[in-house]
Amino acid sequence: MNKIVSLICGIIFGMGLVISQMINPEKVLGFLNIFRDWDPSLAFVMIGALVFSTPIFHLFKNKNKPIFASNFSIPTNKKLDNELIIGSIFFGAGWGLIGLCPGPAITSIALLNTSSIIFVISMFAGFYIATKVN
């Protein structure tokens, strides 16, 4: 049952990325470029997500377990270390330079966009290298 629910949630998430045009790097870069022709439309996507998720989060936060799992998976590590800081810098730089982050990049592969495919291959290569370095 968990896998079916995860699949349905993933499909809904992917559809949301497509509808909001977050798989379009130009749209994302237009949102990130606040000094020229700023496109605020993705802010409305984020606000819409908060409007929907915040009440639901508060509705379920005091429950003993989620509906489709045996327990909540809440991170306990609150340590701010160099790996987190450096990883965040790379993530932000990549997102700002290319206009894609992992979720939209994987979704945009369906469009057979060459830059998205190269991005995803590079991302997985980075994941592999990171596991070998540590």
SULFEN-V626650 format. One line per field, one symbol per residue. psi: psi as a letter, one per 20 degrees, with the letter a starting at -180 (. if undefined). Layout:
psi=???
//
This chain:
psi=hhhggggggggggghhgggikiiohhgghhhiniidmpojhhhhgggggghghghgghhihjqhqrgkrhrqnppiojporhggggghggggggghhhjqrgghgghihhikpghgggggghghggggghhhh.
//
